[in-house]
C-alpha cells in the first residue's frame, strides 16, 4: 500500500471513529459566526459537550476560511455551567428590558455587519 493510500485509509478511519462518538448536535447561525453544540462520548462512554464557534474570514489573498474556537465541557462541570448560563441569560434579559435601545443598536449593528459580509461573498 502506498503512503498516500495509507494516509487516506487513516483519515477515513479517524472520520468514522469521530462520527461514532457523536451523540447529539445543535447549530446556531449568527451572521458570519456559526455555533456548534455537540455532545460526544469518550472512549469510556462518558458524555461531554463541545461548543465550537466558527467565524468566516478572508485571508490576504481574498480567499475564505473558517477560524474555529472550541470549548470542552465535561459531565462533572455541567451542573455548575448550566446554573451560571441561566444566571447570565436572566441578567441579559433584565438588562435589555431596562435598556431597550441597546438591543435596537445591537440589531442595527448586526444587520450592517451581515450586509457587509454578504456583499463580499
CORFEN-V847946 format. One record per residue. N is the residue number from 1. SS is DSSP state (alpha for helix, beta for strand, coil for the rest). PSI is psi in whole degrees, 0 to 359 (NA if undefined). D_LAST is the distance of its C-alpha to the last C-alpha in Angstrom with 1 decimal. Layout:
N|SS|PSI|D_LAST, N|SS|PSI|D_LAST
This chain:
1|coil|133|41.5, 2|coil|161|39.2, 3|alpha|321|37.4, 4|alpha|316|34.0, 5|alpha|323|35.3, 6|alpha|318|36.6, 7|alpha|318|33.2, 8|alpha|315|31.6, 9|alpha|316|34.4, 10|alpha|317|34.2, 11|alpha|318|30.4, 12|alpha|317|31.1, 13|alpha|317|34.0, 14|alpha|318|32.0, 15|alpha|318|29.3, 16|alpha|318|32.1, 17|alpha|320|33.9, 18|alpha|318|30.8, 19|alpha|323|30.4, 20|alpha|331|34.1, 21|alpha|353|33.9, 22|beta|127|31.2, 23|beta|323|33.0, 24|beta|145|30.6, 25|beta|149|26.9, 26|beta|149|25.0, 27|beta|136|21.3, 28|beta|119|20.0, 29|beta|133|16.4, 30|beta|85|15.9, 31|coil|235|12.7, 32|coil|7|10.9, 33|beta|149|14.3, 34|beta|135|16.1, 35|beta|132|19.8, 36|beta|126|21.9, 37|beta|110|25.6, 38|beta|137|27.6, 39|beta|125|31.4, 40|beta|176|32.7, 41|beta|149|36.2, 42|coil|175|38.0, 43|coil|345|40.3, 44|coil|14|43.1, 45|coil|20|41.3, 46|coil|129|40.6, 47|beta|150|37.4, 48|beta|159|34.9, 49|beta|142|31.6, 50|beta|120|28.4, 51|beta|117|25.9, 52|beta|128|22.6, 53|beta|125|19.8, 54|beta|122|16.5, 55|beta|132|13.9, 56|beta|126|10.4, 57|beta|170|10.6, 58|beta|131|9.9, 59|coil|182|13.2, 60|coil|337|15.1, 61|coil|3|14.0, 62|coil|8|10.3, 63|coil|142|10.1, 64|beta|146|8.8, 65|beta|169|12.0, 66|beta|126|13.7, 67|beta|124|16.5, 68|beta|143|19.2, 69|beta|130|22.3, 70|beta|144|25.2, 71|beta|131|28.3, 72|beta|129|31.2, 73|beta|119|33.7, 74|beta|159|36.9, 75|alpha|317|39.3, 76|alpha|345|41.9, 77|alpha|356|39.5, 78|alpha|315|38.0, 79|alpha|313|40.6, 80|alpha|319|40.3, 81|alpha|312|36.5, 82|alpha|317|36.5, 83|alpha|314|39.1, 84|alpha|322|37.2, 85|alpha|320|33.9, 86|alpha|317|36.0, 87|alpha|315|37.5, 88|alpha|316|34.1, 89|alpha|317|32.8, 90|alpha|316|36.1, 91|alpha|313|35.9, 92|alpha|319|32.4, 93|alpha|314|33.5, 94|alpha|319|36.6, 95|alpha|316|34.8, 96|alpha|329|32.3, 97|alpha|322|35.4, 98|alpha|337|37.1, 99|coil|67|34.1, 100|alpha|335|32.1, 101|alpha|328|30.4, 102|alpha|325|28.7, 103|alpha|317|27.0, 104|alpha|316|25.9, 105|alpha|327|24.6, 106|alpha|315|22.7, 107|alpha|317|21.1, 108|alpha|315|20.4, 109|alpha|317|18.9, 110|alpha|314|16.7, 111|alpha|317|15.4, 112|alpha|314|14.7, 113|alpha|318|12.9, 114|alpha|320|10.9, 115|alpha|321|10.1, 116|alpha|316|9.0, 117|alpha|316|6.6, 118|alpha|326|5.2, 119|alpha|337|5.5, 120|alpha|335|3.8, 121|coil|NA|0.0
